[in-house]
Amino acid sequence: MSWLQITIPTPPEQAELFEDLLLEAGCAAVTFQDAEDNPIFEPDLGTTPLWQSTVVTGLFSAEHDLPSTLAFIRTELDARLADDQPTPQVSAEILEDKDWERAWMDTYHPMRFGQRLWVCPSWRDVPDPTAVNLLLDPGLAFGTGTHPTTALCLEWLDAQTLEGLQVTDYGCGSGILGIAALLLGAESVVAVDIDQQALTATRDNLSRNQLPDSKLTAYLPEQVPQLQTDLLIANILAGPLVQLEPVFAALLKPGGKLLLSGLLQHQASEIQAAYADSFIVDDPVEKDNWIRITAIRR
């Protein structure tokens, strides 16, 4: 079916007003988008920041009367905005009828990381059946290989000798890094995340790659048992990485390896300083302004 789309540009402080207005007009869904190119890298916990130039978009079924809907929105804007607030330009378009699920699936392609490892959507043929192929579908939990931090971690894992190692994937998301480690030879993985949905996604992806349940155990942080791991991976944010240094130091064996990412270039010195006492820290490796840092437990 076709859809009607109505968009309203707005500063962030008016976004909620326009969202309410579109819902009152009968839209099926509202989205917020960046009108320019100003990424929000690391918002404060508990906040939902918006861009300084935001576009609020309402999606309506094709049965809606577009002229009357636009008239309602414009009349309500005039009534609800203060006299010193400019009335935004409201625009509308008809979206063509298409197979949206197929269009979404067509955007994901197999990706190669390093020399051996491919990450492949499960609905596509693997490019090289003799390679290490990780089957992964985009889902609710973060981690598909498309983000530079995930790519940095996968490339590093591909270059390591992982046979027989015990690995901990802290902040596992989709499980992509821990499962990659298993496919590359690791003996077992402990997956940890604060989100139960991530643990479910990780188990699902383990099964999708035909790996036995015994190879991976998944825990919320407060449930993690005492253990000594050979390799610890954490692709999260700088703030939690600083706070978790004592936890990671306790989990890693002496001589164990640490792989950290989820970091921007300007955060490297903070991480290096936080880990210097317990770890021999390597220089960061950069990709598209994101970095990974590796270290060895003293």
Contacts in CASP RR format, 6 or more apart in sequence:
PFRMAT RR
TARGET T0000
AUTHOR 0000-0000-0000
METHOD contacts of the structure
MODEL  1
MSWLQITIPTPPEQAELFEDLLLEAGCAAVTFQDAEDNPIFEPDLGTTPL
WQSTVVTGLFSAEHDLPSTLAFIRTELDARLADDQPTPQVSAEILEDKDW
ERAWMDTYHPMRFGQRLWVCPSWRDVPDPTAVNLLLDPGLAFGTGTHPTT
ALCLEWLDAQTLEGLQVTDYGCGSGILGIAALLLGAESVVAVDIDQQALT
ATRDNLSRNQLPDSKLTAYLPEQVPQLQTDLLIANILAGPLVQLEPVFAA
LLKPGGKLLLSGLLQHQASEIQAAYADSFIVDDPVEKDNWIRITAIRR
1 61 0 8 1.000
1 62 0 8 1.000
1 97 0 8 1.000
2 62 0 8 1.000
2 94 0 8 1.000
2 95 0 8 1.000
2 96 0 8 1.000
2 97 0 8 1.000
3 59 0 8 1.000
3 60 0 8 1.000
3 61 0 8 1.000
3 62 0 8 1.000
3 94 0 8 1.000
3 95 0 8 1.000
4 59 0 8 1.000
4 60 0 8 1.000
4 61 0 8 1.000
4 62 0 8 1.000
4 64 0 8 1.000
4 66 0 8 1.000
4 69 0 8 1.000
4 92 0 8 1.000
4 93 0 8 1.000
4 94 0 8 1.000
4 95 0 8 1.000
5 57 0 8 1.000
5 58 0 8 1.000
5 59 0 8 1.000
5 60 0 8 1.000
5 92 0 8 1.000
5 93 0 8 1.000
5 94 0 8 1.000
5 95 0 8 1.000
6 22 0 8 1.000
6 25 0 8 1.000
6 27 0 8 1.000
6 57 0 8 1.000
6 58 0 8 1.000
6 60 0 8 1.000
6 69 0 8 1.000
6 70 0 8 1.000
6 73 0 8 1.000
6 90 0 8 1.000
6 91 0 8 1.000
6 92 0 8 1.000
7 55 0 8 1.000
7 56 0 8 1.000
7 57 0 8 1.000
7 58 0 8 1.000
7 90 0 8 1.000
7 91 0 8 1.000
7 92 0 8 1.000
8 18 0 8 1.000
8 22 0 8 1.000
8 55 0 8 1.000
8 56 0 8 1.000
8 57 0 8 1.000
8 73 0 8 1.000
8 88 0 8 1.000
8 89 0 8 1.000
8 90 0 8 1.000
9 35 0 8 1.000
9 53 0 8 1.000
9 54 0 8 1.000
9 55 0 8 1.000
9 56 0 8 1.000
9 88 0 8 1.000
9 89 0 8 1.000
10 18 0 8 1.000
10 54 0 8 1.000
10 55 0 8 1.000
10 56 0 8 1.000
10 88 0 8 1.000
11 52 0 8 1.000
11 53 0 8 1.000
11 54 0 8 1.000
12 49 0 8 1.000
12 50 0 8 1.000
12 51 0 8 1.000
12 52 0 8 1.000
12 54 0 8 1.000
14 81 0 8 1.000
14 85 0 8 1.000
15 32 0 8 1.000
15 50 0 8 1.000
15 54 0 8 1.000
15 56 0 8 1.000
17 80 0 8 1.000
18 56 0 8 1.000
18 88 0 8 1.000
19 30 0 8 1.000
19 32 0 8 1.000
19 56 0 8 1.000
21 73 0 8 1.000
21 76 0 8 1.000
21 77 0 8 1.000
21 80 0 8 1.000
22 30 0 8 1.000
22 56 0 8 1.000
22 58 0 8 1.000
22 73 0 8 1.000
23 30 0 8 1.000
24 76 0 8 1.000
25 60 0 8 1.000
25 69 0 8 1.000
25 72 0 8 1.000
25 73 0 8 1.000
26 60 0 8 1.000
26 64 0 8 1.000
26 69 0 8 1.000
27 58 0 8 1.000
27 59 0 8 1.000
27 60 0 8 1.000
28 58 0 8 1.000
28 59 0 8 1.000
28 60 0 8 1.000
28 61 0 8 1.000
29 58 0 8 1.000
29 59 0 8 1.000
30 56 0 8 1.000
30 57 0 8 1.000
30 58 0 8 1.000
30 59 0 8 1.000
31 56 0 8 1.000
31 57 0 8 1.000
31 58 0 8 1.000
31 59 0 8 1.000
32 50 0 8 1.000
32 54 0 8 1.000
32 55 0 8 1.000
32 56 0 8 1.000
32 57 0 8 1.000
33 54 0 8 1.000
33 55 0 8 1.000
33 57 0 8 1.000
34 51 0 8 1.000
34 53 0 8 1.000
34 54 0 8 1.000
34 55 0 8 1.000
35 51 0 8 1.000
35 53 0 8 1.000
35 54 0 8 1.000
35 55 0 8 1.000
36 51 0 8 1.000
36 52 0 8 1.000
36 53 0 8 1.000
38 51 0 8 1.000
38 52 0 8 1.000
38 53 0 8 1.000
40 49 0 8 1.000
40 51 0 8 1.000
41 264 0 8 1.000
42 237 0 8 1.000
42 238 0 8 1.000
42 239 0 8 1.000
42 264 0 8 1.000
43 49 0 8 1.000
59 95 0 8 1.000
60 66 0 8 1.000
60 69 0 8 1.000
62 94 0 8 1.000
66 92 0 8 1.000
70 90 0 8 1.000
70 92 0 8 1.000
73 90 0 8 1.000
74 87 0 8 1.000
74 90 0 8 1.000
77 87 0 8 1.000
77 88 0 8 1.000
77 90 0 8 1.000
78 87 0 8 1.000
81 87 0 8 1.000
105 121 0 8 1.000
105 123 0 8 1.000
108 121 0 8 1.000
108 124 0 8 1.000
108 138 0 8 1.000
108 144 0 8 1.000
109 121 0 8 1.000
109 124 0 8 1.000
110 118 0 8 1.000
110 119 0 8 1.000
110 120 0 8 1.000
110 121 0 8 1.000
110 124 0 8 1.000
110 126 0 8 1.000
110 127 0 8 1.000
111 118 0 8 1.000
111 119 0 8 1.000
111 120 0 8 1.000
111 145 0 8 1.000
111 146 0 8 1.000
111 151 0 8 1.000
112 118 0 8 1.000
112 127 0 8 1.000
112 131 0 8 1.000
113 119 0 8 1.000
113 145 0 8 1.000
113 151 0 8 1.000
113 154 0 8 1.000
113 155 0 8 1.000
113 157 0 8 1.000
113 158 0 8 1.000
114 154 0 8 1.000
114 155 0 8 1.000
114 158 0 8 1.000
114 159 0 8 1.000
115 158 0 8 1.000
115 159 0 8 1.000
116 131 0 8 1.000
116 132 0 8 1.000
116 158 0 8 1.000
116 184 0 8 1.000
117 131 0 8 1.000
117 132 0 8 1.000
117 134 0 8 1.000
117 154 0 8 1.000
117 157 0 8 1.000
117 158 0 8 1.000
117 180 0 8 1.000
117 183 0 8 1.000
117 184 0 8 1.000
118 126 0 8 1.000
118 127 0 8 1.000
118 128 0 8 1.000
118 131 0 8 1.000
118 132 0 8 1.000
118 133 0 8 1.000
118 134 0 8 1.000
119 134 0 8 1.000
119 136 0 8 1.000
119 144 0 8 1.000
119 145 0 8 1.000
119 154 0 8 1.000
119 176 0 8 1.000
119 180 0 8 1.000
120 126 0 8 1.000
120 127 0 8 1.000
120 133 0 8 1.000
120 134 0 8 1.000
120 135 0 8 1.000
120 136 0 8 1.000
121 135 0 8 1.000
121 136 0 8 1.000
121 137 0 8 1.000
121 138 0 8 1.000
122 135 0 8 1.000
122 136 0 8 1.000
122 137 0 8 1.000
122 208 0 8 1.000
123 137 0 8 1.000
126 133 0 8 1.000
132 158 0 8 1.000
132 180 0 8 1.000
132 183 0 8 1.000
132 184 0 8 1.000
133 183 0 8 1.000
134 176 0 8 1.000
134 179 0 8 1.000
134 180 0 8 1.000
134 183 0 8 1.000
134 209 0 8 1.000
135 205 0 8 1.000
135 208 0 8 1.000
135 209 0 8 1.000
136 143 0 8 1.000
136 144 0 8 1.000
136 145 0 8 1.000
136 174 0 8 1.000
136 176 0 8 1.000
136 179 0 8 1.000
136 205 0 8 1.000
136 208 0 8 1.000
137 205 0 8 1.000
137 208 0 8 1.000
138 144 0 8 1.000
139 174 0 8 1.000
139 201 0 8 1.000
140 197 0 8 1.000
140 201 0 8 1.000
141 173 0 8 1.000
141 174 0 8 1.000
141 175 0 8 1.000
141 193 0 8 1.000
141 195 0 8 1.000
141 197 0 8 1.000
141 198 0 8 1.000
141 200 0 8 1.000
141 201 0 8 1.000
141 202 0 8 1.000
142 173 0 8 1.000
142 174 0 8 1.000
142 198 0 8 1.000
143 150 0 8 1.000
143 173 0 8 1.000
143 174 0 8 1.000
143 175 0 8 1.000
143 176 0 8 1.000
144 150 0 8 1.000
144 174 0 8 1.000
144 176 0 8 1.000
145 151 0 8 1.000
145 154 0 8 1.000
145 176 0 8 1.000
147 290 0 8 1.000
148 287 0 8 1.000
148 288 0 8 1.000
148 289 0 8 1.000
148 290 0 8 1.000
149 235 0 8 1.000
149 261 0 8 1.000
149 262 0 8 1.000
149 263 0 8 1.000
149 290 0 8 1.000
149 292 0 8 1.000
150 176 0 8 1.000
150 177 0 8 1.000
150 235 0 8 1.000
150 261 0 8 1.000
151 287 0 8 1.000
152 261 0 8 1.000
152 285 0 8 1.000
152 287 0 8 1.000
152 290 0 8 1.000
152 291 0 8 1.000
152 292 0 8 1.000
153 177 0 8 1.000
153 233 0 8 1.000
153 235 0 8 1.000
153 259 0 8 1.000
153 261 0 8 1.000
153 292 0 8 1.000
154 176 0 8 1.000
154 177 0 8 1.000
154 180 0 8 1.000
156 259 0 8 1.000
156 285 0 8 1.000
156 292 0 8 1.000
156 294 0 8 1.000
157 177 0 8 1.000
157 180 0 8 1.000
157 181 0 8 1.000
157 184 0 8 1.000
157 233 0 8 1.000
157 259 0 8 1.000
158 180 0 8 1.000
158 184 0 8 1.000
160 184 0 8 1.000
160 231 0 8 1.000
160 257 0 8 1.000
162 181 0 8 1.000
162 184 0 8 1.000
162 185 0 8 1.000
162 186 0 8 1.000
162 231 0 8 1.000
163 185 0 8 1.000
163 186 0 8 1.000
163 187 0 8 1.000
164 185 0 8 1.000
164 186 0 8 1.000
164 187 0 8 1.000
164 230 0 8 1.000
165 181 0 8 1.000
165 185 0 8 1.000
165 186 0 8 1.000
165 187 0 8 1.000
165 230 0 8 1.000
165 231 0 8 1.000
166 186 0 8 1.000
166 187 0 8 1.000
166 188 0 8 1.000
166 190 0 8 1.000
166 227 0 8 1.000
166 228 0 8 1.000
166 229 0 8 1.000
166 230 0 8 1.000
166 231 0 8 1.000
167 178 0 8 1.000
167 181 0 8 1.000
167 182 0 8 1.000
167 186 0 8 1.000
167 188 0 8 1.000
167 189 0 8 1.000
167 190 0 8 1.000
167 229 0 8 1.000
167 230 0 8 1.000
167 231 0 8 1.000
167 232 0 8 1.000
167 233 0 8 1.000
168 189 0 8 1.000
168 190 0 8 1.000
168 191 0 8 1.000
168 192 0 8 1.000
168 227 0 8 1.000
168 229 0 8 1.000
168 231 0 8 1.000
168 232 0 8 1.000
168 233 0 8 1.000
168 251 0 8 1.000
169 175 0 8 1.000
169 177 0 8 1.000
169 178 0 8 1.000
169 181 0 8 1.000
169 189 0 8 1.000
169 190 0 8 1.000
169 191 0 8 1.000
169 192 0 8 1.000
169 202 0 8 1.000
169 233 0 8 1.000
170 192 0 8 1.000
170 232 0 8 1.000
170 233 0 8 1.000
170 234 0 8 1.000
170 236 0 8 1.000
170 244 0 8 1.000
170 248 0 8 1.000
171 191 0 8 1.000
171 192 0 8 1.000
171 193 0 8 1.000
171 194 0 8 1.000
171 198 0 8 1.000
171 234 0 8 1.000
171 235 0 8 1.000
171 236 0 8 1.000
172 178 0 8 1.000
172 191 0 8 1.000
172 192 0 8 1.000
172 193 0 8 1.000
172 198 0 8 1.000
172 199 0 8 1.000
172 202 0 8 1.000
172 218 0 8 1.000
173 193 0 8 1.000
173 195 0 8 1.000
173 198 0 8 1.000
173 201 0 8 1.000
173 202 0 8 1.000
174 198 0 8 1.000
174 201 0 8 1.000
174 202 0 8 1.000
174 205 0 8 1.000
175 191 0 8 1.000
175 198 0 8 1.000
175 201 0 8 1.000
175 202 0 8 1.000
175 205 0 8 1.000
175 206 0 8 1.000
176 205 0 8 1.000
177 233 0 8 1.000
177 235 0 8 1.000
178 186 0 8 1.000
178 189 0 8 1.000
178 191 0 8 1.000
178 216 0 8 1.000
178 233 0 8 1.000
179 189 0 8 1.000
179 202 0 8 1.000
179 205 0 8 1.000
179 206 0 8 1.000
179 209 0 8 1.000
179 211 0 8 1.000
179 216 0 8 1.000
181 189 0 8 1.000
181 231 0 8 1.000
181 233 0 8 1.000
182 188 0 8 1.000
182 189 0 8 1.000
182 206 0 8 1.000
182 209 0 8 1.000
182 211 0 8 1.000
182 215 0 8 1.000
182 216 0 8 1.000
183 209 0 8 1.000
183 211 0 8 1.000
186 231 0 8 1.000
187 215 0 8 1.000
188 214 0 8 1.000
188 215 0 8 1.000
188 216 0 8 1.000
188 217 0 8 1.000
189 215 0 8 1.000
189 216 0 8 1.000
189 217 0 8 1.000
190 216 0 8 1.000
190 217 0 8 1.000
190 218 0 8 1.000
190 219 0 8 1.000
190 224 0 8 1.000
190 227 0 8 1.000
190 229 0 8 1.000
191 199 0 8 1.000
191 202 0 8 1.000
191 216 0 8 1.000
191 217 0 8 1.000
191 218 0 8 1.000
191 219 0 8 1.000
192 218 0 8 1.000
192 219 0 8 1.000
192 220 0 8 1.000
192 221 0 8 1.000
192 224 0 8 1.000
193 199 0 8 1.000
193 202 0 8 1.000
193 218 0 8 1.000
193 220 0 8 1.000
193 221 0 8 1.000
194 220 0 8 1.000
194 221 0 8 1.000
196 220 0 8 1.000
199 218 0 8 1.000
199 219 0 8 1.000
199 220 0 8 1.000
202 216 0 8 1.000
202 218 0 8 1.000
203 213 0 8 1.000
203 216 0 8 1.000
203 218 0 8 1.000
206 213 0 8 1.000
206 215 0 8 1.000
206 216 0 8 1.000
207 213 0 8 1.000
219 225 0 8 1.000
224 251 0 8 1.000
227 251 0 8 1.000
228 251 0 8 1.000
228 252 0 8 1.000
228 253 0 8 1.000
229 251 0 8 1.000
229 252 0 8 1.000
229 253 0 8 1.000
229 256 0 8 1.000
230 252 0 8 1.000
230 253 0 8 1.000
230 256 0 8 1.000
230 257 0 8 1.000
231 256 0 8 1.000
231 257 0 8 1.000
231 258 0 8 1.000
231 259 0 8 1.000
232 248 0 8 1.000
232 251 0 8 1.000
232 252 0 8 1.000
232 256 0 8 1.000
232 257 0 8 1.000
232 258 0 8 1.000
232 259 0 8 1.000
233 259 0 8 1.000
234 241 0 8 1.000
234 244 0 8 1.000
234 248 0 8 1.000
234 258 0 8 1.000
234 259 0 8 1.000
234 260 0 8 1.000
234 261 0 8 1.000
235 260 0 8 1.000
235 261 0 8 1.000
235 262 0 8 1.000
236 262 0 8 1.000
237 262 0 8 1.000
237 263 0 8 1.000
238 262 0 8 1.000
238 263 0 8 1.000
238 264 0 8 1.000
238 267 0 8 1.000
238 270 0 8 1.000
238 271 0 8 1.000
241 260 0 8 1.000
241 262 0 8 1.000
241 263 0 8 1.000
241 271 0 8 1.000
241 274 0 8 1.000
242 270 0 8 1.000
242 271 0 8 1.000
242 274 0 8 1.000
245 274 0 8 1.000
245 275 0 8 1.000
245 278 0 8 1.000
248 258 0 8 1.000
249 278 0 8 1.000
249 279 0 8 1.000
249 297 0 8 1.000
252 258 0 8 1.000
252 297 0 8 1.000
253 297 0 8 1.000
254 297 0 8 1.000
254 298 0 8 1.000
255 296 0 8 1.000
255 297 0 8 1.000
255 298 0 8 1.000
256 296 0 8 1.000
256 297 0 8 1.000
257 294 0 8 1.000
257 295 0 8 1.000
257 296 0 8 1.000
257 297 0 8 1.000
258 275 0 8 1.000
258 279 0 8 1.000
258 294 0 8 1.000
258 295 0 8 1.000
258 296 0 8 1.000
258 297 0 8 1.000
259 292 0 8 1.000
259 294 0 8 1.000
260 271 0 8 1.000
260 275 0 8 1.000
260 292 0 8 1.000
260 293 0 8 1.000
260 294 0 8 1.000
260 295 0 8 1.000
261 290 0 8 1.000
261 291 0 8 1.000
261 292 0 8 1.000
261 293 0 8 1.000
262 290 0 8 1.000
262 291 0 8 1.000
262 292 0 8 1.000
263 271 0 8 1.000
263 284 0 8 1.000
263 290 0 8 1.000
263 291 0 8 1.000
263 292 0 8 1.000
263 293 0 8 1.000
264 289 0 8 1.000
264 290 0 8 1.000
264 291 0 8 1.000
265 284 0 8 1.000
265 286 0 8 1.000
265 289 0 8 1.000
265 290 0 8 1.000
265 291 0 8 1.000
267 291 0 8 1.000
268 284 0 8 1.000
268 291 0 8 1.000
268 293 0 8 1.000
271 281 0 8 1.000
271 293 0 8 1.000
272 281 0 8 1.000
272 284 0 8 1.000
272 293 0 8 1.000
275 281 0 8 1.000
275 293 0 8 1.000
275 295 0 8 1.000
278 297 0 8 1.000
278 298 0 8 1.000
279 295 0 8 1.000
279 296 0 8 1.000
279 297 0 8 1.000
279 298 0 8 1.000
280 295 0 8 1.000
280 296 0 8 1.000
280 298 0 8 1.000
281 293 0 8 1.000
281 294 0 8 1.000
281 295 0 8 1.000
282 293 0 8 1.000
282 294 0 8 1.000
282 295 0 8 1.000
284 291 0 8 1.000
284 292 0 8 1.000
284 293 0 8 1.000
285 291 0 8 1.000
285 292 0 8 1.000
285 293 0 8 1.000
285 294 0 8 1.000
END
